[in-house]
Amino acid sequence: MSHPHTPAHGHAEHQQHPHPHPHSGGDDAEQAEVLDLDAEVLAGHLAAITDWLPLDAEPQQIVDLGAGTGAGTFALLRRFPAARVTAVDASPGHLLRLREKAAALGLDDRISTVQADLDAADWPDLGTPDLVWASASMHHMADPGRALVQVRELLRGGGLFALVELAGFPRFLPADAPADRPGLEERCHAATDRLHAEHVPHRGADWGPLLTAAGLTVTGERTVEVDIDATEHPSVGRYALATLRRIRTAAAEHLDPADLAALDRLLDADGPGSVALREDLAVRTQRQVWAAHR
Ligand SMILES: C[S@@+](CC[C@H](N)C(=O)[O-])C[C@H]1O[C@@H](n2cnc3c(N)ncnc32)[C@H](O)[C@@H]1O
């Protein structure tokens, strides 16, 4: 690789996820599977977002903050063929996976990875990017206001910050499913929402005022509705299975035993009740996007 992994200073103390909480499940491999499926199933929506960005010129240097396994990194590399992307994340496992994917795609000379805790008061040297991208990562920050100021300081003058956020996990099942426990999925979400409110209170926030308070100028905002029928994409069943598995980790102790048993039947990948076998699935969710200039 011509642009090797660059360890950020002080990374040794950040080997573990800095904020274990229900969204991460404390398990990087499980999260990585969901992030990869998310990128695969929502690829068209992600491309629509990168197409929409109000840029004056093609960016050359891009930084992807909280890049995970590279959903945004690869969408940006595809959209901007002359650009290089620096992918920053706290998780060495996610960054390793991102580098492996880049190598498999022949894109390793256009990426570099930096392992860093973005909650730190000092960020490592990330250059002077024309475009900073952060998707589903800013709500993880302990102090999002401070992180947004750091984003402004990082950008070159006139550069663009693209902030993509989500209100929550996608929904997959019809409201009357499963037959023996209708409404199960919403009850699972109600259980995890309580935990999210405690651990990631900025998820679902209105980021416009926060961006303005950080000294950025909001120049665009849009909501992208996602509604993908299982017949439209072969991975919807696997995506539902992987997501509900993570939700189970967070929701289990708050669920009624009959609901937990019904959830386990859906999660039994080889059983007749497996969610992956259902033909009535759809991916229903939203992405909110803010464009803000320095
Ligand atoms: C929900 S994932 C989103 C990943 C990717 N941006 C995407 O859209 O698929 C959130 C990412 O933020 C990273 N993250 C959370 N807190 C962080 C921190 N304090 N410093 C660096 N990365 C962090 C996690 O490791 C994870 O990869």
The ligand as a Gaussian input file, in Angstrom:
#p B3LYP/6-31G(d) Opt

LIG

0 1
 C      -22.609000       3.872000      12.951000
 S      -20.931000       3.763000      12.518000
 C      -20.912000       4.617000      10.951000
 C      -19.771000       4.194000      10.060000
 C      -19.741000       4.806000       8.667000
 N      -19.560000       6.242000       8.702000
 C      -20.966000       4.450000       7.871000
 O      -21.713000       5.348000       7.483000
 O      -21.175000       3.250000       7.629000
 C      -20.134000       4.901000      13.611000
 C      -18.624000       4.862000      13.512000
 O      -18.076000       5.890000      14.335000
 C      -16.931000       5.391000      14.994000
 N      -16.733000       6.164000      16.226000
 C      -17.578000       6.285000      17.266000
 N      -17.041000       7.079000      18.205000
 C      -15.815000       7.462000      17.745000
 C      -14.775000       8.296000      18.253000
 N      -14.879000       8.878000      19.441000
 N      -13.670000       8.458000      17.521000
 C      -13.548000       7.879000      16.305000
 N      -14.512000       7.095000      15.757000
 C      -15.631000       6.886000      16.474000
 C      -17.277000       3.929000      15.263000
 O      -16.115000       3.142000      15.477000
 C      -18.035000       3.549000      13.993000
 O      -17.186000       3.042000      13.004000

